[in-house]
């Protein structure tokens, strides 16, 4: 269901995104209605962040936005890209509150063990979010097994792994997780992974939580065995941060701008008409160009249909049509910052007996 919906969504809108909020925005921008059947959106402004909660209620809503039925919570803040410790602690608290809501929805007990999985390839910086988060996680399962009951109050048994990727291990990530969860008796799995966005503005400035699981490698078009409640038999909560944008989406938005259409990204104003640029070579050389008679403007060109646009994009991006992605040049710094925030939020949500100051002292 999920894979088919995502393919259908891309075929219709030429946009790839792992964020339910962005998928909803694309449909609203292109189709017009502010409300979609089977999809509910709630927006809350809180301090330095905007929290959007998207609920995909049924298969109709899932097919419209290309996302599986379930709950999606998105925290957006430009401050995620800044090096501001106080603001980052505030954002971590917001993320912890959203995560606690998901844990309550799954009816997990205070002492139910949880397995945290840091998905991704630690050798590729844009894909290293999951392993970086696991490095800063307060794992307690081994400690609680050896501690008396009176010392366990406020601490949840947490185990964590970074299974790598198929190319490093030769084993499907889903198979590793299945084996570990069965062996340790985990009651839930929380996966952290890098995502793909359709807007450069959301790179490392957005965090999404969902209860629909995750497909490792889906952000770069390399889908593997799904990690969700259906495959594992226990609740799966995913936390993702967009770190890349597909080149196909950037080209598609540029084509819309050149054609005088509103692109599918976060553009506030509609471009009224096609703009033609005329540059005299003598201007570049610092010379004054001679007066030239005004040239007649080019006639308006009809907009391309969806299949025509996809065919043109494919020609431009060959031979990397399915794999070319873009990431910021400072991605290494951004990954470190957002990994600390996600790890801090997880530590807060898991361990009631640990206060905020202790959590972020641990991350220092």
Secondary structure, 3 states (H helix, E strand, C coil): CHHHHHHHHHHHHCCCCCCHHHHHHHHHHHHCCCCCCCEEEEEEEECCEEEEEEEECCHHHHHHHCCCCEEEEEEECHHHHCCCHHHHHHHHHHHHHHHHHHHHHCCCCCCCCEEEEEECCCCCHHHCHHHHHHHCCCCCHHHHCCCCHHHCCCCCCEEEEEEECHHHHCCCHHHHHHHHHHHHCCCEEEEEEEEEECCHHHCCCEEEEECCCEECCHHHCCCCCEECHHHHCCEEEEEEEEEEEEHHHHHHHHHHHHCCCCCCCCCCCCCCCCCCCCCCHHHHCCCCCCCCCCCCCCCCCCCCCHHHHHHHHHHHHCCCCCCCEECCCCHHHHHHHHHHHHHHHHHHHHCCCCCHHHHHHHHC
